[in-house]
Amino acid sequence: MRNALLAVDLQADFVQGGSLPVPNGMPVAAMIARHIRHFKTEYQFVVASRDYHEDPSDHFSNTPDFLVTWPPHCVIGTPGAAFVPPIANLVREKLIQCVVSKGRHNAAYSAFEGFDTRGHGLLDVLKEERIDHIDVCGIATDYCVRSTALDGRKNAFQVRLLVNLCAAVNEATGLQALEELKAAGCQVQAATAP
C-alpha cells in the first residue's frame, strides 16, 4: 500500500482577506501543515493543488452567481494565487513533493484536472509514484475537495477524506458533499490531531 496526501487549493484568495474567502480556511491550512509535518513518514507522496487562472472567461464574473461564476481569484502572478505561508513553507522544504496547477483557461475544480511542472496530469503522476490510497483535505469541502475525492474514486483509488482538515464554503452544502462522498465509497473520518 502506498499512500499520498492531496492538499487542495490552500491559497491566499481562499482564506480571510482573499477575494473568495472560505470560513476557517486559514486555521484549516495551518492544521494541514501540522498534519503533513507530523505524519511525513506515513505518506510516500504529498501533492498540493492550486487554482492557477489566466483567462478562464466563463468562470470569472463581475456579477458572480457563486455557483458557476465567481469573482476573479487565484490569477497567475497575483498574491492571491500564492499558497498560504504554512503551505508555501512545506513546498520550499520539499515536504510537499509535487504541485499541480489547474484552470489556466477554464473552470477546474478537481485536482485531477491539474498538471505538474512537466505537464503531466495528476493521475499520471500518482500512477508513476505507484499510489493506491489517497487522503484528501483542503479548501473547499463542497467544491474542489469534493470534486477531487470523487475523481479519486472514479480512478479506482482508495480515498479517505480528512473531514477536520477541510473547510466548506457553506455548512449545508459541505454536509451534502460529505454524504455524496460516502455514497461514492470514500471513507470520511477525522485526522488524528498531531
C-alpha positions as CSV (number, residue, x, y, z in Angstrom):
1,M,0.0,0.0,0.0
2,R,1.3,3.4,-1.0
3,N,-0.3,6.5,0.5
4,A,-0.5,10.0,-0.9
5,L,-1.9,13.2,0.6
6,L,-3.7,15.7,-1.7
7,A,-3.8,19.1,-0.1
8,V,-6.4,21.1,-2.2
9,D,-6.2,24.8,-3.0
10,L,-4.6,26.2,0.2
11,Q,-4.2,29.6,-1.4
12,A,-4.4,33.2,-0.2
13,D,-7.5,34.1,-2.2
14,F,-9.4,31.3,-0.4
15,V,-8.7,32.5,3.2
16,Q,-9.6,35.6,5.2
17,G,-8.5,38.7,3.3
18,G,-8.6,36.9,-0.1
19,S,-11.1,37.6,-2.9
20,L,-13.1,34.4,-2.2
21,P,-12.5,33.6,1.5
22,V,-13.8,30.4,2.9
23,P,-14.8,30.3,6.6
24,N,-12.0,28.7,8.7
25,G,-9.7,28.5,5.6
26,M,-6.6,29.7,7.4
27,P,-7.0,27.6,10.6
28,V,-7.6,24.5,8.4
29,A,-4.5,25.3,6.3
30,A,-2.4,25.6,9.5
31,M,-3.8,22.3,10.7
32,I,-3.0,20.6,7.4
33,A,0.6,21.9,7.6
34,R,1.0,20.4,11.1
35,H,-0.6,17.1,9.9
36,I,1.9,16.9,7.0
37,R,4.9,17.5,9.3
38,H,3.7,15.1,11.9
39,F,2.8,12.3,9.5
40,K,5.5,12.7,7.0
41,T,6.6,9.1,7.3
42,E,3.0,7.9,6.7
43,Y,2.8,9.3,3.2
44,Q,5.0,8.2,0.3
45,F,4.0,11.3,-1.7
46,V,2.4,14.7,-0.9
47,V,0.7,16.8,-3.6
48,A,-0.7,20.4,-3.3
49,S,-3.1,21.5,-6.0
50,R,-3.7,25.1,-6.8
51,D,-6.2,27.2,-8.9
52,Y,-3.9,29.0,-11.3
53,H,-6.1,31.1,-13.6
54,E,-5.1,33.3,-16.5
55,D,-8.2,33.9,-18.5
56,P,-11.0,31.5,-17.5
57,S,-13.6,33.6,-19.3
58,D,-16.7,31.6,-18.3
59,H,-15.5,31.2,-14.7
60,F,-15.0,34.8,-13.6
61,S,-17.7,37.4,-13.4
62,N,-18.1,40.9,-12.1
63,T,-21.6,39.8,-11.0
64,P,-20.9,36.2,-9.9
65,D,-23.7,33.8,-9.1
66,F,-21.4,31.8,-6.7
67,L,-22.5,28.6,-8.4
68,V,-20.9,28.6,-11.8
69,T,-19.3,32.1,-11.9
70,W,-17.0,33.6,-9.2
71,P,-15.2,36.8,-8.6
72,P,-11.7,36.8,-10.1
73,H,-9.4,34.7,-7.9
74,C,-6.0,32.9,-8.0
75,V,-4.8,34.8,-11.0
76,I,-1.3,33.9,-12.0
77,G,1.2,36.5,-10.8
78,T,-1.1,37.9,-8.1
79,P,-0.6,37.5,-4.3
80,G,-4.0,35.7,-4.1
81,A,-2.6,32.8,-6.2
82,A,0.2,32.1,-3.7
83,F,0.0,29.2,-1.2
84,V,-0.7,30.4,2.3
85,P,2.6,30.7,4.3
86,P,2.5,27.4,6.2
87,I,1.9,25.5,2.9
88,A,4.4,27.6,0.9
89,N,7.0,26.6,3.6
90,L,6.2,22.9,3.1
91,V,6.7,23.3,-0.7
92,R,10.0,25.0,-0.1
93,E,11.2,22.3,2.3
94,K,10.1,19.6,-0.2
95,L,7.7,18.1,2.3
96,I,5.2,18.7,-0.5
97,Q,6.9,17.0,-3.4
98,C,4.5,18.0,-6.2
99,V,2.4,21.0,-7.1
100,V,-0.3,20.6,-9.7
101,S,-1.9,23.7,-11.3
102,K,-5.4,23.8,-12.7
103,G,-7.8,26.1,-14.5
104,R,-5.5,28.2,-16.6
105,H,-8.0,28.9,-19.3
106,N,-11.2,27.4,-17.8
107,A,-13.0,26.4,-14.7
108,A,-11.3,23.5,-12.9
109,Y,-12.5,22.1,-9.6
110,S,-10.7,18.7,-9.3
111,A,-7.0,18.4,-8.6
112,F,-7.2,15.6,-11.2
113,E,-7.6,18.4,-13.8
114,G,-4.2,19.8,-12.7
115,F,-0.7,19.4,-14.3
116,D,2.7,19.3,-12.7
117,T,5.6,21.4,-13.9
118,R,6.4,18.8,-16.6
119,G,2.9,19.0,-18.0
120,H,1.9,15.6,-16.5
121,G,-1.7,15.2,-15.2
122,L,-2.2,14.3,-11.6
123,L,-3.5,10.8,-12.4
124,D,-0.2,10.0,-14.3
125,V,1.9,11.5,-11.5
126,L,0.1,9.3,-8.9
127,K,0.5,6.2,-11.1
128,E,4.2,7.0,-11.6
129,E,4.5,7.0,-7.8
130,R,2.5,3.7,-7.6
131,I,0.0,5.3,-5.2
132,D,-3.2,3.4,-4.4
133,H,-4.5,5.2,-1.3
134,I,-5.1,8.9,-1.1
135,D,-6.1,11.2,1.8
136,V,-7.8,14.4,0.6
137,C,-8.0,17.6,2.6
138,G,-8.2,21.4,1.9
139,I,-10.5,24.1,0.6
140,A,-13.4,23.9,-0.1
141,T,-15.2,20.8,1.0
142,D,-18.2,21.5,-1.2
143,Y,-16.3,22.3,-4.4
144,C,-12.7,21.4,-5.1
145,V,-12.2,18.9,-2.3
146,R,-15.5,17.2,-3.3
147,S,-14.5,17.0,-7.0
148,T,-11.0,15.8,-6.2
149,A,-12.2,13.0,-3.9
150,L,-14.9,11.9,-6.4
151,D,-12.3,11.8,-9.2
152,G,-10.0,9.8,-7.0
153,R,-12.8,7.1,-6.6
154,K,-13.6,7.2,-10.4
155,N,-9.9,6.4,-10.9
156,A,-10.0,3.4,-8.6
157,F,-8.1,4.9,-5.7
158,Q,-9.0,4.2,-2.1
159,V,-10.0,7.6,-0.9
160,R,-10.2,9.0,2.7
161,L,-11.5,12.5,3.3
162,L,-9.9,14.0,6.4
163,V,-13.0,15.9,7.4
164,N,-11.5,18.1,10.1
165,L,-8.8,19.2,7.6
166,C,-11.4,20.7,5.2
167,A,-13.2,24.0,5.1
168,A,-16.6,24.3,3.5
169,V,-18.0,27.4,1.8
170,N,-21.4,26.7,3.3
171,E,-22.2,24.3,6.1
172,A,-25.3,22.8,4.4
173,T,-23.5,22.1,1.0
174,G,-20.5,20.9,2.9
175,L,-22.6,18.3,4.7
176,Q,-24.3,17.4,1.4
177,A,-20.8,16.8,-0.2
178,L,-19.8,14.5,2.7
179,E,-22.9,12.4,2.1
180,E,-22.2,12.3,-1.6
181,L,-18.6,11.2,-1.0
182,K,-19.7,8.4,1.4
183,A,-22.1,7.2,-1.2
184,A,-19.2,7.1,-3.8
185,G,-17.2,4.9,-1.5
186,C,-14.9,7.4,0.2
187,Q,-14.0,7.0,3.8
188,V,-14.9,10.1,5.7
189,Q,-13.1,10.5,9.0
190,A,-11.2,12.9,11.2
191,A,-7.4,13.1,11.1
192,T,-5.9,12.4,14.5
193,A,-4.6,15.7,15.8
194,P,-0.8,16.0,15.9
